[in-house]
Amino acid sequence: MSNPAINTAAAPSGEGCLECEQTDGWWLHLRRCAECGHVGCCDNSPSQHGTAHFTETGHAIMQSFEPGENWFWNYETEQMLNGPRLAEPTSRPASQAVPGPEGRVPSDWRSKLNP
């Protein structure tokens, strides 16, 4: 698959949501920008940094950053798509807590998720 919005050489920005890490926030699941490698939290997470990254940059294609998942999503078309293998690592560490990161997730986290 050749798509200018997918850069197979772009490494992920880290093991967790970039903005949540900077603000001591937490996330449910992680998404990785297929163009620049930015790792953001999913839309069910309180801060929705994955979608915010698309809104701010126009980088429309993301991939799940969860272990065992390799699906891609296009924010512009709102459709799943197939894509190439991205640069390692292709997911957060399997040992990382969900939600995460451990120690920052409130006990009532379920009530704080977005539908």
C-alpha positions in Angstrom: 0.0 0.0 0.0 1.4 3.4 -0.9 -0.1 6.3 0.8 1.6 9.7 1.4 -0.2 9.9 4.8 1.6 6.7 6.0 5.3 6.9 6.9 6.5 3.4 7.7 9.8 4.9 9.1 8.2 7.2 11.7 8.9 5.8 15.2 6.1 6.2 17.8 6.5 9.2 20.1 6.6 7.0 23.2 4.9 4.1 25.1 1.9 6.2 26.2 -0.2 9.2 25.1 2.2 12.1 24.6 0.0 14.8 26.0 -1.3 12.7 28.9 2.3 11.9 29.9 3.0 15.7 29.9 0.0 16.5 32.1 -0.1 13.5 34.4 -3.3 12.3 32.6 -4.4 8.8 31.9 -5.9 6.9 29.0 -8.0 3.9 28.1 -6.5 2.8 24.8 -3.8 4.3 22.5 -3.7 5.3 18.9 -0.6 6.1 16.8 -0.5 8.6 13.9 0.6 6.7 10.8 2.2 9.9 9.4 4.4 11.2 12.2 4.2 8.5 15.0 2.4 10.7 17.5 0.8 8.4 20.2 -2.5 9.8 21.6 -5.3 8.4 23.6 -8.5 7.1 22.1 -11.9 8.8 21.9 -13.2 6.9 24.9 -10.4 8.4 27.0 -11.1 11.6 28.9 -8.9 13.8 26.8 -9.2 12.3 23.3 -5.7 13.3 22.2 -5.6 11.0 19.2 -8.5 12.9 17.5 -7.1 16.2 18.7 -3.8 15.4 16.9 -5.8 14.9 13.7 -7.7 18.1 14.2 -4.5 20.1 14.8 -2.3 18.5 12.1 -4.6 17.1 9.5 -2.8 13.8 9.8 -5.8 11.6 9.0 -4.6 8.0 9.3 -4.0 6.3 12.6 -3.3 2.8 13.8 -4.2 1.1 17.0 -1.2 1.1 19.4 -2.6 -1.8 21.4 -0.9 -5.2 21.5 -2.3 -7.7 19.0 -4.2 -5.0 17.0 -3.0 -3.7 13.6 -6.1 -1.9 12.2 -5.9 1.5 10.7 -8.6 4.3 10.8 -9.0 7.3 8.5 -10.5 10.2 10.3 -11.5 12.0 7.1 -13.4 9.1 5.6 -14.4 7.6 8.9 -13.5 4.2 7.6 -11.2 1.3 8.5 -8.4 0.6 6.0 -5.5 -1.8 5.5 -2.0 -0.5 5.9 1.6 -1.5 6.0 3.6 -2.6 9.0 4.9 0.6 10.8 8.2 1.1 12.5 8.8 -0.8 15.8 7.5 -0.8 18.4 4.0 -1.4 16.9 2.2 -1.3 20.3 2.5 -0.2 23.8 4.2 -2.7 26.1 1.9 -5.6 26.8 2.8 -5.2 30.5 1.4 -1.7 30.6 -1.8 -1.4 32.6 -5.1 -0.8 30.9 -6.3 1.8 31.5 -3.0 3.4 32.1 -0.6 4.3 33.2 -0.6 2.5 36.5 -0.8 4.9 39.4 -2.6 7.7 37.6 -5.9 6.1 36.8 -8.7 7.2 39.3 -10.7 4.5 41.0 -13.9 5.7 39.4 -12.3 5.7 35.9 -15.3 4.0 34.2 -17.5 7.0 35.0 -15.0 9.4 33.4 -14.9 7.7 29.9 -16.4 9.2 26.9 -19.2 7.1 25.2 
